[in-house]
Amino acid sequence: MAALELIARGGNVDYQRLSIGDLRKIARQEHPEHTDEAARVFVERIVDMEVERRTQHDDRLQGYGNVSPTALLGELPGGSGKAREPLAAMYDRGIKTHRSHEEAKRFIQAACLPDRQLLALLIQARKLDRRVKGQWGKSYDQIAANTGPYAQQLGWPPGMASGLYRKGQAIKDAAKAARAALIFQSRHW
């Protein structure tokens, strides 16, 4: 049963499992089944895709290990019966960006967020990834003290981010304001 049919029948829906297209429809305020949760999840996915696009799936920049956690358990890498994440499968084929990445970019550009808010939002999204370690695993206060390298990894020119945030709380506050603006935009986009 399609997700939108399930919603129409009043069933519980896990918004994390919806396609980005269906989620975008439900996030719009005009949709009869619109919920604030759908708009929030839509914005989270868009921001995650924008971080992915800006870091270009580069494992070295992301700080992820390239060893399969199942390799030591006797299971061959990729030996699971689960379907691969479509974007990960594309990356394996050498395709670094997807049309969805470009849609995420356009959505975020349409919001016209100030650089300070956008950078804070992307730093927070990048930092909150559960697989992160190394440089991105530092505290918000440590990141605020030297924002330059983080801004460069996310596509800003050198020197742009110096002095943008005095403390880690400033990053969190700016990210919260950016997220609120994107959620508002998702209801009308």
Residue pairs with C-beta under 8 A, 6 or more apart in sequence:
2 22
3 13
3 17
3 18
3 19
3 22
4 22
4 25
4 26
4 33
6 13
7 13
7 26
7 33
8 32
8 33
15 23
15 26
15 35
15 37
15 38
15 41
15 42
16 41
18 26
18 38
18 41
20 42
20 45
20 46
20 49
20 100
20 103
23 38
23 41
23 42
23 45
24 42
24 186
24 189
25 31
26 33
26 34
26 35
26 38
26 42
27 34
27 38
27 39
27 41
27 42
27 43
27 186
27 187
27 189
28 34
28 186
28 187
28 188
28 189
29 187
29 188
34 187
36 183
39 183
39 186
39 187
40 183
42 186
43 179
43 182
43 183
43 186
44 125
46 104
46 107
46 108
46 182
46 186
47 104
47 108
47 121
47 122
47 125
47 179
47 182
48 125
49 100
49 101
49 104
50 101
50 104
50 105
50 108
50 122
50 125
51 122
51 125
51 126
51 154
52 87
52 101
53 97
53 101
53 102
53 104
53 105
54 122
54 153
54 154
54 155
55 61
55 62
55 126
55 153
55 154
56 96
56 97
57 91
57 96
59 66
61 153
62 129
62 131
62 132
62 136
63 132
63 133
63 134
63 135
63 136
63 137
64 131
64 132
68 77
68 78
70 77
70 79
70 80
71 77
78 84
84 92
86 98
87 98
87 100
90 98
107 182
107 185
107 186
107 189
108 118
108 182
110 185
110 189
111 178
111 181
111 182
111 185
113 121
113 178
113 181
113 182
115 156
115 160
115 164
116 164
116 165
116 174
117 174
117 175
117 177
117 178
117 181
118 178
119 147
119 151
119 154
119 156
119 161
119 164
119 174
120 165
120 170
120 171
120 172
120 173
120 174
120 175
120 178
121 174
121 175
121 178
121 179
121 182
122 154
123 143
123 147
123 150
123 154
123 171
123 175
124 171
124 172
124 175
126 132
126 136
126 150
126 154
127 136
127 137
127 140
127 143
129 136
135 149
135 150
136 150
139 168
140 167
140 168
140 169
140 171
140 172
141 167
141 168
142 168
143 150
143 165
143 168
143 171
144 165
144 166
144 167
144 168
144 170
144 171
147 161
147 162
147 164
147 165
148 158
148 159
148 160
148 161
148 162
150 161
151 160
151 161
152 158
164 170
165 171
165 174
